[in-house]
Amino acid sequence: MEKRQIQARLIERGSNFRQFAISHGYEPRTVTQAIQRWAGQTNLPSGRLTFRILKDLSVFIGKEVLPGILQKEPEHTGCAGQ
């Protein structure tokens, strides 16, 4: 999803990048940088904060900003606790 498409979805919900950031506890500049860097990409970010921002944004606008960002995270099946 391109930056303008994300922006349009936010506007439809009466919001913008800054309002989204503040309402979700993020620094507005960090949200802007994440969108600037990752909008239009097909792979997922490895940074935890960026991933969380883009996932929260996807939930908020009702559409994945990156393909697969809303997929259920794989469950860990290790030997922990045994």
Contacts in CASP RR format, 6 or more apart in sequence:
PFRMAT RR
TARGET T0000
AUTHOR 0000-0000-0000
METHOD contacts of the structure
MODEL  1
MEKRQIQARLIERGSNFRQFAISHGYEPRTVTQAIQRWAGQTNLPSGRLT
FRILKDLSVFIGKEVLPGILQKEPEHTGCAGQ
1 39 0 8 1.000
1 40 0 8 1.000
1 63 0 8 1.000
1 64 0 8 1.000
1 65 0 8 1.000
1 66 0 8 1.000
2 39 0 8 1.000
2 40 0 8 1.000
3 35 0 8 1.000
3 36 0 8 1.000
3 39 0 8 1.000
3 40 0 8 1.000
6 35 0 8 1.000
6 39 0 8 1.000
6 57 0 8 1.000
6 61 0 8 1.000
6 65 0 8 1.000
7 16 0 8 1.000
7 17 0 8 1.000
9 61 0 8 1.000
9 62 0 8 1.000
9 63 0 8 1.000
10 16 0 8 1.000
10 17 0 8 1.000
10 19 0 8 1.000
10 20 0 8 1.000
10 60 0 8 1.000
10 61 0 8 1.000
13 60 0 8 1.000
13 61 0 8 1.000
15 23 0 8 1.000
15 60 0 8 1.000
17 28 0 8 1.000
17 31 0 8 1.000
17 32 0 8 1.000
17 35 0 8 1.000
18 28 0 8 1.000
18 31 0 8 1.000
20 26 0 8 1.000
20 31 0 8 1.000
20 57 0 8 1.000
20 60 0 8 1.000
21 27 0 8 1.000
21 28 0 8 1.000
21 30 0 8 1.000
21 31 0 8 1.000
21 32 0 8 1.000
22 28 0 8 1.000
24 53 0 8 1.000
24 56 0 8 1.000
24 60 0 8 1.000
26 53 0 8 1.000
30 49 0 8 1.000
30 53 0 8 1.000
31 53 0 8 1.000
31 57 0 8 1.000
34 45 0 8 1.000
34 49 0 8 1.000
34 50 0 8 1.000
34 53 0 8 1.000
34 54 0 8 1.000
35 54 0 8 1.000
35 57 0 8 1.000
35 65 0 8 1.000
37 45 0 8 1.000
37 50 0 8 1.000
38 45 0 8 1.000
38 50 0 8 1.000
38 54 0 8 1.000
38 65 0 8 1.000
38 66 0 8 1.000
39 65 0 8 1.000
40 66 0 8 1.000
41 66 0 8 1.000
42 66 0 8 1.000
42 67 0 8 1.000
43 66 0 8 1.000
44 51 0 8 1.000
44 66 0 8 1.000
44 68 0 8 1.000
44 69 0 8 1.000
45 51 0 8 1.000
45 54 0 8 1.000
45 66 0 8 1.000
51 69 0 8 1.000
54 65 0 8 1.000
54 66 0 8 1.000
54 69 0 8 1.000
55 69 0 8 1.000
55 70 0 8 1.000
57 65 0 8 1.000
58 64 0 8 1.000
58 65 0 8 1.000
58 66 0 8 1.000
58 69 0 8 1.000
58 70 0 8 1.000
59 70 0 8 1.000
64 70 0 8 1.000
END
